Amino acid sequence: MGDRAGGRRLAIFGAGHVHVELIRRLGPIARAGAEVTIVEPEDFWYSGLATGVLGGRYEVELDRVDVARLARRAGAWLIRDRVEEIDPAARVARLAGGGTLGYDLAALDLGSTVPADRVPGLAEHAFAVKPIRRLAELRADLARRFRARPLGDGDAHARDPDGGDGPLRVLVIGGGATACELAGNVRALAERHRAPIAVTLASSGARLLPGFPEGAARAVSEALGRWAGITVRTGSTVDRVGPGEAVLAGGDRLPFDVAIAANGLTAHPLVARLGLPTSEGGRLLIDPHLRSVAEPTLFAGGDCATLAGVDLPRIGVVAIRQAPVLAHNLLASLRGRPLRRYRPRRHHLLILNLGDGTGLACFGPLWHRGRAMLWLKEVLDCSFLRRLG
């Protein structure tokens, strides 16, 4: 086939963290003559700044990237629709709007969802943190509620057991990195509005931040627990959620005005309908070239896929680092050239925005909390967004 990919059709399904960086790198593929179509109904929202947007540290539009502008720059077609089904054997996708899209080569970056179905009533009565744009919507909802609860002369964070005009009661369900960031940034947003707040962080685990160094987890737990307006409850499994109340496995009841579901992540439901091998967690199994282990014309990355035998972390930095390999391998596949291997790193730099002006940085067993860490996070996040233009 030489260096040309003329007439061959590349379909890019989804515009998550892998694919926005892929789209930025589409120039060589378009110049090779491939017909590139992106299917994505929404703009891209960046996970790195999302909790800071919730806390009011950043303006909402800073976190949003216009996918249509990226597509135009890359010379690609954009279909503002959602993919409903993909037939890998026939190489045809069915779209929510009723249309179909055929392809010769495709890439999936569909992200993940919150497993709200694991807790009865959670989907109906709690605010899910996925997709990421939901945090901007949550900020608007909380701001409206705060305006109705102006700060009085007393303790801004004291709990009014009768509700009403007392502090807004926010229940965050989960104990991972996102849940901790949410608790701190909900409190930060309340302070910006000078509104009373009572945040409860309910985690089923014995400690917060499983998978993080024990010292880092302890430091975050102690910091959140010291802040007026936040209560940390570990070992508190939410059994069911009803209107204004969550019931724990032991029978305790946690009343709330707003509940936020941050109880983990699960694979996008479309992955299970592909009929291709998946991990125990439901993610598409891919080989070191980022292709489905059973279908070489289907590439994937980000939260919806993982390497066979390796459970890749569901974090933005992993997805972004897959993009250069994916871009190379798509072009190589179209040209009939050798593919490049994706080699995951053993450790990744993770920095949490705790909402108090500090960040918690972790790299393997090393960790540090301080204002400089939040500054570093902002430098890295804003640098990524500037690349996207």
NORLINFEN-V779477 format. One record per residue. SS is DSSP state (hx for helix, st for strand, lp for the rest). D_LAST is the distance of its C-alpha to the last C-alpha in Angstrom with 1 decimal. Layout:
BEGIN
ss: {SS & SS}
d_last: {D_LAST & D_LAST}
END
This chain:
BEGIN
ss: {lp & lp & lp & lp & lp & lp & lp & lp & st & st & st & st & st & lp & lp & lp & hx & hx & hx & hx & hx & hx & hx & hx & lp & lp & hx & hx & hx & hx & hx & lp & lp & lp & st & st & st & st & st & lp & lp & lp & lp & st & st & lp & hx & hx & hx & hx & hx & hx & hx & hx & lp & lp & lp & lp & lp & hx & hx & hx & hx & st & st & lp & hx & hx & hx & hx & hx & hx & hx & hx & lp & lp & st & st & st & lp & lp & lp & st & st & st & st & st & lp & lp & lp & lp & st & st & st & st & lp & lp & lp & lp & st & st & st & lp & lp & st & st & st & st & lp & lp & lp & st & st & lp & lp & hx & hx & hx & lp & st & lp & hx & hx & hx & hx & lp & st & st & lp & lp & lp & lp & lp & hx & hx & hx & hx & hx & hx & hx & hx & hx & hx & hx & hx & hx & hx & lp & lp & st & lp & lp & lp & lp & lp & lp & lp & lp & lp & lp & lp & lp & lp & lp & lp & lp & lp & st & st & st & st & st & st & lp & lp & lp & hx & hx & hx & hx & hx & hx & hx & hx & hx & hx & hx & hx & hx & hx & hx & hx & lp & lp & st & lp & st & st & st & st & st & st & lp & lp & lp & lp & lp & lp & lp & lp & lp & lp & lp & hx & hx & hx & hx & hx & hx & hx & hx & hx & hx & hx & hx & hx & lp & lp & lp & st & st & st & st & lp & lp & lp & lp & st & st & st & st & st & lp & lp & st & st & st & st & lp & lp & lp & lp & st & st & st & lp & lp & st & st & st & st & lp & lp & lp & lp & st & st & lp & hx & hx & hx & hx & lp & lp & lp & lp & lp & st & lp & lp & lp & lp & lp & st & st & st & lp & lp & lp & lp & st & st & lp & lp & lp & lp & lp & st & st & st & lp & hx & hx & hx & st & st & st & lp & lp & lp & lp & lp & lp & lp & lp & hx & hx & hx & hx & hx & hx & hx & hx & hx & hx & hx & hx & hx & hx & hx & hx & hx & hx & hx & hx & lp & lp & lp & lp & lp & lp & lp & lp & lp & lp & lp & lp & lp & st & st & st & st & st & lp & lp & lp & lp & lp & st & st & st & st & st & lp & lp & st & st & st & st & st & hx & hx & hx & hx & hx & hx & hx & hx & hx & hx & hx & hx & hx & hx & hx & hx & hx & hx & lp}
d_last: {33.8 & 32.7 & 29.1 & 28.5 & 27.5 & 28.4 & 29.1 & 28.2 & 26.2 & 23.4 & 22.7 & 19.9 & 21.1 & 18.8 & 15.1 & 15.7 & 14.5 & 15.8 & 14.7 & 11.0 & 11.1 & 13.8 & 12.0 & 9.5 & 12.9 & 14.8 & 15.3 & 18.7 & 19.9 & 19.3 & 20.9 & 23.8 & 24.6 & 23.8 & 23.3 & 20.3 & 20.3 & 18.2 & 20.1 & 18.4 & 19.6 & 17.0 & 13.3 & 12.2 & 13.4 & 13.0 & 16.6 & 16.1 & 15.8 & 17.8 & 21.1 & 20.0 & 18.8 & 22.3 & 23.9 & 22.4 & 20.8 & 17.3 & 16.5 & 15.9 & 12.7 & 11.0 & 11.8 & 10.7 & 8.0 & 8.9 & 10.5 & 11.9 & 8.9 & 8.2 & 12.0 & 12.4 & 10.3 & 12.5 & 15.6 & 16.5 & 18.5 & 17.6 & 20.6 & 20.2 & 23.1 & 24.2 & 26.1 & 29.6 & 31.5 & 31.1 & 34.1 & 33.4 & 36.6 & 36.1 & 32.4 & 31.8 & 29.7 & 30.9 & 28.5 & 29.2 & 29.4 & 32.3 & 30.8 & 30.7 & 28.5 & 30.0 & 28.4 & 29.5 & 27.0 & 24.9 & 22.6 & 22.8 & 20.4 & 22.0 & 21.9 & 24.9 & 27.0 & 29.3 & 32.9 & 34.3 & 37.2 & 38.7 & 39.9 & 41.9 & 40.5 & 37.2 & 35.2 & 37.1 & 37.2 & 34.1 & 30.4 & 28.6 & 25.4 & 23.9 & 21.7 & 19.4 & 18.8 & 22.5 & 22.1 & 20.5 & 23.5 & 25.8 & 24.7 & 25.6 & 28.8 & 29.8 & 29.0 & 31.4 & 34.0 & 33.7 & 34.3 & 37.5 & 38.6 & 38.7 & 39.6 & 43.4 & 45.5 & 46.0 & 43.9 & 40.4 & 40.2 & 43.8 & 44.4 & 46.3 & 48.3 & 48.8 & 45.1 & 45.1 & 43.8 & 43.4 & 40.3 & 37.8 & 38.5 & 35.5 & 36.2 & 33.6 & 34.9 & 33.9 & 34.0 & 31.0 & 27.9 & 26.2 & 29.5 & 30.0 & 26.5 & 27.3 & 30.7 & 29.5 & 26.6 & 28.9 & 31.3 & 28.7 & 27.7 & 31.5 & 31.9 & 29.2 & 31.3 & 34.5 & 35.7 & 38.1 & 36.8 & 38.5 & 36.2 & 37.9 & 36.2 & 38.4 & 38.1 & 40.4 & 40.2 & 42.6 & 39.7 & 36.0 & 33.2 & 35.1 & 33.9 & 32.9 & 35.4 & 38.3 & 38.0 & 34.4 & 35.3 & 38.3 & 36.4 & 33.9 & 36.9 & 38.9 & 36.0 & 35.4 & 39.1 & 39.7 & 37.3 & 39.2 & 38.2 & 37.3 & 39.9 & 39.3 & 41.5 & 41.5 & 43.8 & 43.2 & 42.5 & 41.8 & 44.3 & 43.4 & 41.6 & 43.2 & 42.6 & 42.0 & 43.4 & 42.7 & 45.7 & 45.7 & 47.6 & 50.3 & 50.8 & 49.1 & 47.2 & 44.0 & 43.5 & 40.1 & 38.4 & 35.0 & 34.7 & 31.5 & 31.7 & 30.0 & 32.8 & 30.9 & 28.9 & 30.2 & 29.0 & 27.7 & 31.0 & 30.1 & 30.5 & 34.2 & 34.8 & 33.7 & 37.1 & 35.6 & 36.5 & 34.8 & 35.1 & 37.4 & 34.4 & 33.6 & 30.5 & 30.5 & 32.1 & 30.2 & 31.4 & 30.0 & 28.1 & 26.3 & 28.6 & 31.0 & 34.2 & 36.1 & 33.8 & 32.1 & 30.1 & 28.2 & 25.5 & 24.1 & 22.2 & 21.2 & 23.7 & 25.5 & 26.9 & 28.6 & 30.6 & 34.3 & 36.1 & 33.1 & 31.6 & 28.0 & 26.6 & 24.5 & 21.7 & 18.0 & 18.4 & 20.8 & 18.6 & 15.7 & 18.3 & 19.8 & 16.8 & 17.7 & 21.3 & 20.6 & 18.7 & 21.6 & 24.2 & 23.1 & 23.2 & 26.5 & 28.0 & 27.4 & 28.9 & 31.7 & 30.7 & 31.1 & 28.7 & 27.3 & 28.3 & 26.1 & 27.7 & 26.9 & 27.2 & 30.1 & 28.4 & 24.9 & 23.7 & 23.6 & 23.1 & 24.2 & 23.5 & 27.1 & 26.6 & 28.9 & 26.5 & 27.2 & 25.6 & 27.6 & 26.5 & 28.2 & 28.4 & 31.4 & 34.4 & 32.8 & 31.5 & 31.1 & 30.4 & 29.4 & 27.0 & 25.7 & 24.6 & 22.5 & 21.0 & 20.2 & 18.7 & 16.3 & 15.4 & 14.7 & 12.9 & 10.5 & 10.0 & 9.1 & 6.6 & 5.0 & 5.4 & 3.8 & 0.0}
END
